[in-house]
């Protein structure tokens, strides 16, 4: 309906351009929104106020002129102009009722749009370092990224979902060293475990697998491993934990052959990646590609990106390192991309990765990152500009931390210490449905307090339960229909939709008609919470209707009309929940 009204306005503007009331080359953005007060119509537009200056007319006068140019529409019963220049549209009741027919005819495709025009969008999300299990913070990025991808797909974009595997670099070396040291302990060696190593139980499990498969083949005396290392961090503040763990990594590479080091390295990487894949799949999050950072190194893509930056005069050498002139693009200082020891930084890999994304031909690239990457966004955009690419093609969505509360106490999460609440533990406690829904109930830039008690409750205060119960209630009515011996005739129901005159019925129909609009605004703004709120409001309309009226009445025409209305409601609940990744149970 919104598109129809926008076309009416566009055609009127065309007429005014021909009459030179407004500049011919002026292309305004036309806003048509739902009204909050039914007395103001169903939709309203502020186009006259936006164009008043260009037309050199008062907004109300311009609104009257626009309305006079509107073509006749069988979908609009009345158009009014209200101060200071709003144009209010009143929609034909038959058009509203036709929503029900449209929903039942299109089924799973109701709400699917052509807005994206099949443009290709890549959505990269989660991409957690494979150094440990996913925790509840990663879960929010997973639920949010997956729902954004689903919304874009529903809006008509061709979506490619991708996970960037950080399988190269220092953190992976720290994991390999952590596994090897635990392996040495299983071999009987005694050594002081570094304060900056990974300490979770999963490290023990990986080390045990390595020991089972290779016995003592990679064993070295603990004193040889620790000899000559910088002092680790001490309780009195002395020592250097970073220098210590780097020295452990260096010693490991000295003592092990290249193939032995790869055995330990891959044992950690592959075990954790497999665990992450399984965890996300069980959470309903599936990717089209798991893109390897190591592949960028091995293919020479990182070197190509650096060479392009050199050619464009954005690289210089200082203190033996290569620096990227990010300060030319507003950064507070320049950034190292190749260290003095020749090791390329994460930033160098990220530059190459984003260069690779645009080379693959995506019209838009969407990155879902943690909020702690806020300062990193302008650097990546600067890199794209310096490479000669269009930084406007990149949208970075920052997801704030999810703070988990259990029994009123905040749970601490730290991958390095091993004291974290995993996504798997959360799913086991509250279920996938509650986790997926609760994660998208707030804007991504807002902190999320995840209330476990609420997520597990079977009450109207729990939005997941409330929405699913609405769906189950509808299914229950259809079961009762059969039990009472009534026959459901959807065609008869569609023929008698005019009998749906109750205020609760009108409110429900209006809510159903808004679904495509919610998909559009949620998709273009990357705001899944709008869909979550909509589903809660739709469930509320259904529950209110259910409590106020009988559906299985004696009059077969009214009965069938009400049945097709709730059947349409069930379909929209299904479509919306599917986008968020939540199930629609028939019995609760």
LUMBA-190758 format. One line per 3 residues: number of its first residue (from 0); their letters; for each residue z, x negated, y of C-alpha. Coordinates in Angstrom, 3 decimals. Example, Ala and Ser with C-alpha at 12.3 -4.5 7.8 and 13.67 -1.06 7.14 Angstrom:
# LUMBA-190758
0 = AS = 7.800:-12.300:-4.500  7.140:-13.670:-1.060
//
This chain:
# LUMBA-190758
0 = XXX = 0.000:0.000:0.000  0.811:-2.826:2.406  -2.652:-4.278:1.914
3 = XXX = -4.227:-0.912:2.719  -2.271:-0.710:5.995  -3.181:-4.295:6.871
6 = XXX = -6.854:-3.381:6.374  -6.441:-0.397:8.712  -4.974:-2.691:11.371
9 = XXX = -7.635:-5.354:10.815  -10.431:-2.841:11.234  -8.842:-1.566:14.453
12 = XXX = -8.525:-5.120:15.752  -12.202:-5.677:14.997  -13.061:-2.712:17.198
15 = XXX = -10.859:-3.999:20.019  -12.461:-7.434:19.760  -15.889:-5.854:20.153
18 = XXX = -14.572:-4.120:23.285  -13.086:-7.466:24.424  -9.608:-6.036:24.672
21 = XXX = -8.391:-9.061:22.734  -10.109:-12.490:22.390  -12.784:-12.509:19.704
24 = XXX = -11.605:-15.835:18.237  -7.941:-14.804:18.038  -6.739:-14.385:14.444
27 = XXX = -3.252:-12.871:14.409  -0.878:-12.783:11.474  -0.386:-9.120:10.632
30 = XXX = 3.102:-8.116:9.549  3.685:-4.833:7.778  7.214:-4.229:6.537
33 = XXX = 9.232:-1.482:4.951  11.334:0.495:7.374  15.082:0.789:6.889
36 = XXX = 15.316:4.241:8.429  13.121:6.921:6.784  12.846:8.684:10.142
39 = XXX = 10.775:5.688:11.273  8.286:6.201:8.467  7.732:4.189:5.314
42 = XXX = 6.185:1.072:6.886  6.091:-0.438:10.359  4.110:-3.153:12.111
45 = XXX = 4.892:-5.165:15.250  1.261:-6.201:15.760  1.061:-4.642:19.230
48 = XXX = 4.020:-6.678:20.476  2.471:-9.847:19.042  -0.858:-9.246:20.796
51 = XXX = 0.378:-7.775:24.085  0.118:-11.079:25.958  -3.433:-11.812:24.777
54 = XXX = -4.511:-8.230:25.536  -2.708:-8.239:28.888  -1.287:-4.834:28.165
57 = XXX = 2.137:-3.364:27.564  3.017:-3.378:23.835  3.311:0.402:23.683
60 = XXX = -0.033:0.938:25.429  -1.712:-1.524:23.077  -0.094:0.210:20.099
63 = XXX = -1.519:3.566:21.242  -4.943:1.971:21.605  -4.750:0.439:18.125
66 = XXX = -3.728:3.733:16.549  -6.691:5.437:18.208  -8.969:3.022:16.356
69 = XXX = -7.459:3.642:12.914  -9.860:5.093:10.379  -8.825:8.248:8.542
72 = XXX = -6.805:7.524:5.421  -5.871:9.943:2.676  -2.909:7.698:1.917
75 = XXX = -1.318:8.051:5.363  -0.094:11.425:6.601  1.052:10.353:10.055
78 = XXX = 1.150:7.340:12.372  3.632:7.144:15.235  4.214:4.650:18.027
81 = XXX = 7.845:3.866:18.820  9.410:1.769:21.550  8.927:-0.985:22.385
84 = XXX = 5.599:-0.896:20.535  6.170:-0.501:16.804  3.533:1.319:14.792
87 = XXX = 5.180:3.472:12.113  3.273:4.691:9.071  4.241:7.748:7.030
90 = XXX = 2.779:7.633:3.514  1.297:10.624:1.715  3.643:11.911:-0.989
93 = XXX = 0.829:11.990:-3.548  0.268:8.292:-2.876  3.940:7.618:-3.506
96 = XXX = 3.881:9.645:-6.721  0.765:7.813:-7.841  2.984:4.754:-8.161
99 = XXX = 4.347:6.159:-11.415  0.873:6.621:-12.870  -0.106:3.125:-11.751
102 = XXX = 2.941:1.598:-13.438  2.350:3.356:-16.752  -1.358:2.513:-16.750
105 = XXX = -0.956:-1.165:-15.904  2.203:-1.703:-17.966  3.109:-5.391:-18.230
108 = XXX = 0.585:-6.183:-15.488  2.254:-4.002:-12.857  3.287:-6.352:-10.064
111 = XXX = 0.598:-8.916:-10.938  -1.221:-9.907:-7.748  -4.378:-11.737:-6.705
114 = XXX = -2.654:-13.415:-3.753  -3.025:-16.888:-5.272  -6.772:-16.464:-5.825
117 = XXX = -6.468:-18.686:-8.924  -5.536:-21.707:-6.837  -3.934:-24.458:-8.917
120 = XXX = -0.276:-25.199:-8.321  1.846:-27.770:-10.111  5.567:-27.096:-10.314
123 = XXX = 7.698:-30.080:-11.340  11.349:-29.323:-11.990  14.521:-30.598:-13.651
126 = XXX = 13.093:-34.101:-14.389  16.618:-35.353:-15.064  16.929:-38.983:-16.123
129 = XXX = 16.976:-39.076:-19.951  20.316:-40.838:-19.954  22.437:-37.958:-21.235
132 = XXX = 22.497:-34.234:-22.008  21.648:-31.726:-19.299  24.688:-30.465:-17.416
135 = XXX = 25.198:-27.185:-15.596  23.793:-28.666:-12.393  20.491:-29.336:-14.132
138 = XXX = 20.629:-25.769:-15.439  20.281:-24.346:-11.952  17.195:-26.442:-11.295
141 = XXX = 15.773:-25.320:-14.641  16.338:-21.601:-14.042  15.161:-21.803:-10.436
144 = XXX = 12.063:-23.898:-11.154  11.041:-21.768:-14.127  11.392:-18.548:-12.127
147 = XXX = 9.464:-19.938:-9.162  6.674:-20.919:-11.554  6.702:-17.429:-13.096
150 = XXX = 6.601:-15.798:-9.655  3.657:-17.924:-8.549  1.845:-17.027:-11.745
153 = XXX = 2.565:-13.332:-11.170  1.184:-13.713:-7.642  -2.134:-14.969:-8.981
156 = XXX = -1.801:-18.759:-8.950  -2.766:-21.009:-11.850  0.515:-22.763:-12.565
159 = XXX = 1.101:-26.061:-14.366  4.737:-26.707:-15.288  5.702:-30.361:-15.555
162 = XXX = 8.731:-32.517:-16.359  8.661:-36.083:-15.009  10.295:-38.355:-17.576
165 = XXX = 11.997:-41.326:-15.944  11.504:-43.554:-18.995  11.385:-46.804:-17.054
168 = XXX = 13.757:-48.586:-14.712  17.357:-49.629:-14.377  19.107:-46.446:-15.513
171 = XXX = 17.267:-46.538:-18.823  18.239:-50.191:-19.218  21.874:-49.219:-18.617
174 = XXX = 21.587:-46.572:-21.322  20.065:-49.087:-23.750  22.877:-51.546:-23.008
177 = XXX = 25.473:-48.795:-23.507  24.007:-47.906:-26.896  23.834:-51.545:-27.963
180 = XXX = 27.445:-52.257:-27.020  28.620:-49.222:-29.019  26.430:-50.461:-31.861
183 = XXX = 28.181:-53.840:-31.727  31.538:-52.073:-31.909  30.352:-50.304:-35.063
186 = XXX = 29.399:-53.724:-36.402  33.028:-54.782:-35.936  32.741:-56.650:-32.647
189 = XXX = 35.458:-56.328:-29.999  34.380:-56.298:-26.379  35.294:-54.759:-23.040
192 = XXX = 33.046:-51.773:-22.435  31.585:-51.927:-18.874  32.939:-49.470:-16.343
195 = XXX = 29.405:-48.635:-15.208  27.974:-47.977:-18.664  27.379:-44.519:-20.133
198 = XXX = 30.471:-43.391:-22.026  29.707:-39.972:-23.475  30.080:-39.166:-27.159
201 = XXX = 26.305:-38.888:-27.375  26.117:-42.679:-26.851  28.299:-43.183:-29.950
204 = XXX = 26.034:-40.840:-31.913  22.886:-42.734:-30.939  24.539:-46.069:-31.714
207 = XXX = 25.623:-44.764:-35.117  22.025:-43.794:-35.919  20.834:-47.285:-34.943
210 = XXX = 23.531:-48.819:-37.147  22.654:-46.609:-40.104  18.990:-47.546:-39.865
213 = XXX = 19.338:-51.258:-39.065  22.821:-52.217:-40.316  23.917:-55.492:-38.661
216 = XXX = 20.390:-56.777:-37.970  20.935:-56.798:-34.184  24.557:-57.940:-34.255
219 = XXX = 25.731:-60.756:-31.972  29.296:-61.968:-31.440  31.072:-60.021:-28.720
222 = XXX = 32.233:-63.217:-27.044  28.620:-64.419:-26.781  27.608:-61.154:-25.155
225 = XXX = 30.396:-61.206:-22.582  30.491:-64.935:-21.888  29.583:-65.941:-18.351
228 = XXX = 29.253:-62.387:-17.007  30.427:-61.476:-13.500  33.826:-59.798:-13.440
231 = XXX = 33.659:-56.038:-13.883  35.311:-53.712:-11.369  39.095:-54.058:-11.482
234 = XXX = 41.917:-51.681:-10.584  42.836:-53.850:-7.590  39.356:-53.404:-6.132
237 = XXX = 38.036:-56.809:-7.137  34.957:-57.377:-9.250  31.474:-55.912:-9.046
240 = XXX = 30.554:-53.211:-11.573  26.889:-53.202:-10.582  26.468:-56.961:-10.968
243 = XXX = 28.395:-56.800:-14.231  26.209:-54.149:-15.884  23.029:-55.869:-14.638
246 = XXX = 24.266:-59.076:-16.252  24.968:-57.211:-19.519  21.378:-55.941:-19.504
249 = XXX = 20.066:-59.431:-18.859  22.191:-60.883:-21.680  20.984:-58.155:-24.052
252 = XXX = 17.362:-58.997:-23.300  18.109:-62.695:-23.899  19.838:-62.177:-27.237
255 = XXX = 17.491:-59.557:-28.684  13.807:-59.981:-29.372  11.394:-57.732:-27.495
258 = XXX = 10.954:-55.539:-30.585  14.720:-55.300:-31.161  15.289:-54.333:-27.537
261 = XXX = 12.606:-51.648:-27.864  14.325:-50.257:-30.960  17.569:-49.733:-29.054
264 = XXX = 15.814:-48.558:-25.891  13.671:-45.998:-27.723  16.619:-44.803:-29.797
267 = XXX = 18.374:-43.751:-26.604  15.276:-42.419:-24.837  13.751:-40.421:-27.678
270 = XXX = 17.050:-38.963:-28.895  17.961:-37.691:-25.456  14.462:-36.465:-24.592
273 = XXX = 14.320:-34.519:-27.844  17.721:-33.043:-27.043  16.607:-32.085:-23.517
276 = XXX = 13.425:-30.476:-24.837  15.388:-28.459:-27.368  18.015:-27.447:-24.806
279 = XXX = 15.417:-26.258:-22.302  13.326:-24.466:-24.935  16.401:-22.558:-26.092
282 = XXX = 16.977:-21.711:-22.431  13.482:-20.236:-22.255  12.082:-23.098:-20.167
285 = XXX = 8.778:-24.424:-21.506  6.582:-27.115:-19.951  2.849:-27.728:-20.057
288 = XXX = 3.380:-31.479:-19.805  6.094:-34.123:-20.095  4.748:-36.828:-17.800
291 = XXX = 5.909:-40.387:-18.521  6.888:-42.725:-15.681  6.143:-45.585:-18.067
294 = XXX = 2.530:-44.384:-18.286  2.158:-45.019:-14.567  3.253:-48.616:-15.098
297 = XXX = 1.097:-49.184:-18.172  -2.029:-47.616:-16.637  -1.717:-49.677:-13.470
300 = XXX = -1.332:-46.581:-11.272  1.666:-48.058:-9.465  -0.318:-51.195:-8.588
303 = XXX = -3.233:-49.039:-7.405  -0.913:-47.083:-5.092  0.578:-50.279:-3.671
306 = XXX = -2.888:-51.743:-3.135  -3.970:-48.606:-1.261  -0.932:-48.890:0.989
309 = XXX = -1.777:-52.561:1.588  -5.361:-51.686:2.484  -4.054:-49.173:5.011
312 = XXX = -1.714:-51.829:6.509  1.543:-50.120:5.530  2.925:-52.957:3.367
315 = XXX = 4.496:-56.225:4.462  6.453:-58.988:2.775  9.982:-59.938:3.755
318 = XXX = 12.582:-62.045:1.894  10.294:-62.177:-1.128  10.100:-58.361:-1.418
321 = XXX = 7.355:-55.891:-0.498  8.301:-53.249:2.058  6.634:-49.944:2.938
324 = XXX = 6.569:-49.137:6.666  8.187:-45.714:6.342  9.638:-46.178:9.835
327 = XXX = 6.080:-45.591:11.125  6.530:-42.024:9.893  9.975:-41.368:11.352
330 = XXX = 12.195:-42.872:8.636  15.308:-44.672:9.865  14.198:-47.913:8.206
333 = XXX = 11.481:-49.335:5.992  11.835:-49.140:2.207  11.447:-51.727:-0.532
336 = XXX = 8.849:-50.911:-3.181  8.808:-54.270:-5.001  12.029:-56.261:-5.211
339 = XXX = 12.210:-60.033:-4.771  12.403:-60.420:-8.573  9.058:-58.612:-8.904
342 = XXX = 10.582:-55.385:-10.263  9.058:-52.234:-8.816  11.466:-49.662:-7.391
345 = XXX = 11.750:-45.975:-8.289  10.123:-45.249:-4.948  7.012:-47.186:-5.992
348 = XXX = 6.750:-45.076:-9.156  7.280:-41.868:-7.197  4.513:-42.803:-4.765
351 = XXX = 2.146:-43.401:-7.665  3.229:-40.180:-9.368  2.511:-38.035:-6.312
354 = XXX = -0.784:-39.820:-5.767  -1.587:-38.958:-9.387  -0.653:-35.292:-8.855
357 = XXX = -3.104:-34.835:-6.004  -5.790:-36.794:-7.848  -5.536:-34.195:-10.614
360 = XXX = -6.859:-31.636:-8.142  -3.891:-29.354:-7.514  -4.194:-27.226:-4.383
363 = XXX = -0.436:-27.350:-3.986  2.357:-29.398:-5.501  5.896:-28.033:-5.690
366 = XXX = 8.806:-30.377:-6.454  12.220:-28.947:-7.304  14.853:-31.616:-6.596
369 = XXX = 18.594:-31.801:-6.309  20.061:-31.473:-2.819  21.124:-35.139:-2.904
372 = XXX = 17.419:-36.062:-2.527  17.267:-34.612:0.979  16.568:-37.942:2.657
375 = XXX = 13.909:-38.761:0.091  11.568:-35.924:1.072  10.138:-37.417:4.308
378 = XXX = 9.593:-40.757:2.532  7.424:-39.211:-0.160  5.482:-37.206:2.424
381 = XXX = 5.082:-40.400:4.462  3.699:-42.142:1.388  1.109:-39.402:0.852
384 = XXX = 0.004:-39.629:4.471  -0.163:-43.415:4.288  -2.287:-43.148:1.148
387 = XXX = -4.707:-40.905:3.005  -3.658:-37.729:1.193  -2.503:-34.468:2.777
390 = XXX = 1.328:-34.292:2.820  1.114:-30.569:3.650  0.075:-29.966:0.039
393 = XXX = 3.571:-30.959:-1.085  6.481:-28.530:-0.931  9.893:-29.897:-1.888
396 = XXX = 12.579:-27.353:-2.765  16.117:-28.689:-2.724  18.561:-27.037:-5.101
399 = XXX = 22.229:-27.251:-4.232  24.849:-27.971:-6.844  26.162:-25.264:-9.110
402 = XXX = 29.947:-25.339:-9.155  31.342:-23.988:-12.382  34.686:-22.192:-12.427
405 = XXX = 36.577:-21.564:-15.625  40.020:-19.965:-15.399  39.950:-20.474:-11.643
408 = XXX = 39.544:-24.244:-11.970  36.522:-26.281:-10.975  34.896:-28.228:-13.809
411 = XXX = 34.048:-31.860:-13.091  30.633:-33.244:-14.024  29.767:-36.928:-14.347
414 = XXX = 27.045:-38.156:-16.692  28.272:-41.752:-16.519  31.865:-40.957:-17.432
417 = XXX = 30.870:-38.478:-20.113  33.226:-35.867:-18.672  30.750:-33.131:-17.923
420 = XXX = 30.046:-29.552:-18.875  26.661:-29.381:-20.547  24.069:-26.688:-20.054
423 = XXX = 24.314:-26.024:-23.779  28.048:-25.363:-23.521  27.450:-22.958:-20.647
426 = XXX = 24.759:-21.108:-22.581  27.001:-20.826:-25.610  29.805:-19.422:-23.485
429 = XXX = 27.999:-16.882:-21.290  24.590:-16.560:-22.959  21.107:-17.375:-21.716
432 = XXX = 20.671:-14.089:-19.844  23.724:-14.469:-17.645  23.005:-18.134:-17.020
435 = XXX = 19.371:-17.543:-16.034  20.254:-14.644:-13.725  23.339:-16.135:-12.078
438 = XXX = 21.482:-19.360:-11.327  18.885:-17.539:-9.182  21.166:-15.101:-7.366
441 = XXX = 21.413:-17.348:-4.308  18.895:-19.185:-2.180  18.321:-22.625:-3.650
444 = XXX = 19.712:-24.341:-0.555  23.012:-22.475:-0.880  25.908:-23.713:-2.980
447 = XXX = 26.457:-21.622:-6.092  29.934:-20.836:-7.399  29.319:-19.846:-11.010
450 = XXX = 32.044:-17.403:-12.042  32.281:-17.559:-15.833  34.650:-14.611:-16.050
453 = XXX = 32.216:-12.391:-14.123  29.208:-13.618:-16.125  30.902:-12.614:-19.392
456 = XXX = 32.277:-9.284:-18.203  30.815:-5.946:-19.270  31.255:-4.214:-15.959
459 = XXX = 29.222:-2.919:-13.056  30.290:-5.967:-11.046  28.282:-8.176:-13.403
462 = XXX = 24.694:-7.788:-12.123  23.116:-8.872:-15.423  25.074:-6.318:-17.423
465 = XXX = 24.428:-3.662:-14.766  20.645:-4.177:-14.865  20.404:-4.452:-18.639
468 = XXX = 22.587:-1.359:-19.012  20.118:0.567:-16.847  17.336:-0.421:-19.230
471 = XXX = 19.431:0.473:-22.279  20.313:3.833:-20.755  16.653:4.710:-20.422
474 = XXX = 16.052:3.727:-24.043  19.012:5.903:-25.019  17.485:8.915:-23.264
477 = XXX = 14.258:8.468:-25.222  16.237:8.294:-28.475  18.071:11.489:-27.513
480 = XXX = 14.711:13.099:-26.800  13.712:12.588:-30.428  17.114:13.635:-31.737
483 = XXX = 16.878:16.942:-29.853  13.416:17.576:-31.248  11.650:17.391:-27.871
486 = XXX = 8.170:15.951:-27.624  7.399:13.405:-24.935  4.113:14.240:-23.235
489 = XXX = 3.362:11.606:-20.625  0.139:13.303:-19.493  1.988:16.547:-18.830
492 = XXX = 4.609:14.572:-16.960  1.993:12.913:-14.769  0.418:16.286:-14.008
495 = XXX = 3.755:17.668:-12.774  5.045:14.744:-10.712  5.181:17.054:-7.689
498 = XXX = 8.274:18.616:-9.291  10.205:15.395:-8.569  11.655:16.568:-5.260
501 = XXX = 15.308:15.513:-5.622  16.483:12.840:-3.192  17.469:10.564:-6.078
504 = XXX = 13.978:10.881:-7.523  12.321:10.119:-4.200  14.554:7.084:-3.709
507 = XXX = 13.736:5.775:-7.178  9.996:6.240:-6.681  10.131:4.418:-3.354
510 = XXX = 12.021:1.549:-4.976  9.466:1.301:-7.784  6.596:1.127:-5.287
513 = XXX = 8.194:-1.915:-3.650  7.988:-4.113:-6.743  4.608:-5.759:-5.944
516 = XXX = 5.813:-6.486:-2.418  8.942:-8.142:-3.768  6.836:-10.301:-6.082
519 = XXX = 4.705:-11.362:-3.128  7.555:-12.283:-0.782  9.558:-13.945:-3.563
522 = XXX = 6.559:-16.044:-4.597  5.289:-17.192:-1.207  8.809:-18.037:-0.005
525 = XXX = 9.967:-19.549:-3.321  12.924:-17.146:-3.323  13.739:-15.742:-6.777
528 = XXX = 16.953:-14.251:-5.420  14.875:-11.544:-3.713  13.693:-10.377:-7.129
531 = XXX = 17.239:-10.556:-8.492  18.512:-8.364:-5.645  15.625:-5.949:-6.131
534 = XXX = 16.400:-5.482:-9.821  20.045:-4.830:-9.039  19.047:-2.223:-6.448
537 = XXX = 16.583:-0.638:-8.858  19.290:-0.441:-11.521  21.587:1.189:-8.979
540 = XXX = 18.950:3.835:-8.166  18.585:4.559:-11.898  22.312:4.794:-12.566
543 = XXX = 22.780:7.078:-9.540  19.931:9.299:-10.711  21.291:9.334:-14.276
546 = XXX = 24.763:10.393:-13.127  23.441:13.135:-10.820  20.829:14.863:-12.986
549 = XXX = 19.996:15.882:-16.525  16.715:14.488:-17.847  16.390:16.520:-21.044
552 = XXX = 16.192:19.908:-19.338  14.718:23.053:-20.850  11.667:23.178:-18.575
555 = XXX = 9.133:20.970:-20.421  7.151:20.209:-17.272  10.179:18.972:-15.324
558 = XXX = 11.505:17.198:-18.398  8.269:15.293:-18.909  8.004:14.480:-15.197
561 = XXX = 11.485:12.979:-15.256  10.728:11.124:-18.483  7.632:9.444:-17.034
564 = XXX = 9.697:8.475:-13.979  12.335:6.715:-16.055  9.621:5.272:-18.326
567 = XXX = 8.079:3.681:-15.232  11.513:2.411:-14.231  11.960:0.860:-17.673
570 = XXX = 8.603:-0.893:-17.324  9.449:-2.386:-13.940  12.845:-3.552:-15.192
573 = XXX = 11.054:-5.233:-18.100  8.511:-6.939:-15.850  11.124:-8.180:-13.390
576 = XXX = 13.574:-9.433:-15.991  10.781:-11.262:-17.809  9.933:-13.230:-14.667
579 = XXX = 13.560:-14.345:-14.313  13.759:-15.091:-18.026  16.267:-12.394:-18.977
582 = XXX = 15.986:-10.107:-21.995  15.894:-6.311:-21.897  18.065:-5.031:-24.778
585 = XXX = 17.536:-1.456:-25.934  21.153:-1.038:-27.051  24.326:-2.339:-25.387
//
